[in-house]
Amino acid sequence: MNRRDAPAALPCSAERGSRKDAGSASLWALSLAMVLWVCVAGVVFAGVAVVARHRAATAADMSALAAASVIVRSNVTPYPDSGPSYPDGGLSACAAASDIATANDAVVTSCQVLGQVVDVTTRVPIPVLSWLGGLGLDAVSARARAGPG
C-alpha cells in the first residue's frame, strides 16, 4: 500500500475533541440540575402558600360563624347608634372567634361587630417561608363575614 492511498492520520486533538471543551458536559449537567431544583422548589413553595391560604380562609370562615352564633344566642337587641352594638362591644363574640382561629393555628388580626354582622380577618404563618419575612411573604391572611341572612 502506498502512502498516498493510506488514510491521513488525524491529529490527536481532533480524535477526542478540543481540550478547551473538556469537562463542559459536567457543567451543563450541573446547570440543568440546578435549574430543575429551583423550579421544583418554586412549585413546592407555591403549594405551601396555597395550602396556608386555604387554612386562613377556613379559620376566618369558622371564626366569623362562631362569633355570629354568640351574637345570635345572646338575644341582645342591637343599639340603634352606629357605635358598638352590644354592651360588651362584641368582645365575647370576638373572643369566640379568637378561640376558633387558635384551634385552626391562625391568629385573629381584626374582629368587628356591626349590628349582627361580624367581620373577621385571620392570619396564618408560613414557617417554610419565614426567611422571606422582610418581603411580607411569611404569612397569609383571609377575611370572612357572617351574620343573619
N, C-alpha and C positions, 0 to 999 in steps of 0.2 A: 504494500500500500504506500502510495506516495504521500508526502507531506501536504501536497495540495489537496488531496482527496480527504484527508483526515479532518474531522470537525475541529473548529477552532476551540481552544480551551477557554473557558470562561474565567474571568478573574474571580478570585476568592470572595470578594465583597459582593459580586453580582449573584453568586450562588445563594448566599444567606441573607441578602438584603443589606442595606446600609447600616453601619454601626450607629449612626445617628438615631435610627428608629428602634434600637434595641431596648426592650422593656416598655415601649409605648402602649402595648396592648394591656399591660397590667394597670397603667394609669387610666386608660379608657374604661376598663372594667371597674376600677375603684370609683371613678367619677360616676358611672352609671349606677353603681350600688348606692352611693351617697344621694343621688337624685331620687332614686326609688325610696330610700329610707325617709327622706324629707317629705315626699308625697304621702307615704303611709302614715307618718307621724301627724301630718296635717289633717288627714281624714280621721284619725283616731281622736285628735283634739276637738275637731268639729263635732264628732259623735258625742263626746263627753259634754260639750257645751249644749247640744240639743237635748240630751237626757236631763241635764241640770235645768234647762228652761222648762221642760215638761214637769219636773218636780216642783219648780217655783210656781207654775200655773196651778198645779194640783193643790199645793199648800194654800195659795191665795183663794182659790175657789172654796175649799173646805173651811178656811178661816172665816171668810165672809158669810158662809152659810151658818156657821156656829154662832157668830156674832148676831146675825139676824134672828136666829132662833131664840137667843137670850132676850132680845128686844121684844119679840112677839110674846114670849112666855111671861115677860114682866108685867103685861097688861097695864102699862102706863100710857095715859093719853099724852101724846106729844104736845109740848107748849107751842103756841101759835107764832112766837117770835122766831127770828132766823138764827138765834144762837143755839147752844146745845139743847137738844130736845128732851133730855131726860135728867132727872135730879142729879145723878152721878156723872152727867156729861157723856154717857156712853162708856164709862170706864169698865163696867162689868162686861159689856159686850166686847170691848177691845181686849180685855183680859182673857176671855174665852177664845178669841181669835188668836191671841199670842200663844195660848196653850196648845191649840191645834197646830199652829205653824211650827212650834218647837217639836211636837211629836213627829212632824214631817221633815225634820232637820232644816228648817227655814227660820228666818227672823222677820217679824213684822216691822217694817220701816215706816209705815203710815197706816193709821186707822182713823176714819172719820165717820161719825154717825150724824146723818142729816135726816131728820124725821124718822121714818122707819127703814131707811136705806143705809146700808153700811158699805163703805168703800175701803178696801184693804189692799195694801201693797206689801208683798213679801220679797225677801232676798235670799238666794241660795248660793253659798260659796262654792267655788270650783277649785278644790285643793290642787289638782293637777296643773292648773294654770296660775297658781299663786305667784310664781316667779315673774308673771306678766302684770303684777299688781299696779305698777306705775302707769300702765296703759288702760287701766279700768276693765280688764278682761278677766278679773279673778272672781267675779260673781255675776249672777243674772237676776233680774227682777221680773215680777209679774203683778198685775193688778186685777182685782175682781170686785164686782158689786153684787150685793144681794139685798133683798127686801121683799115685802109682799107684792105680788104681781098684779 
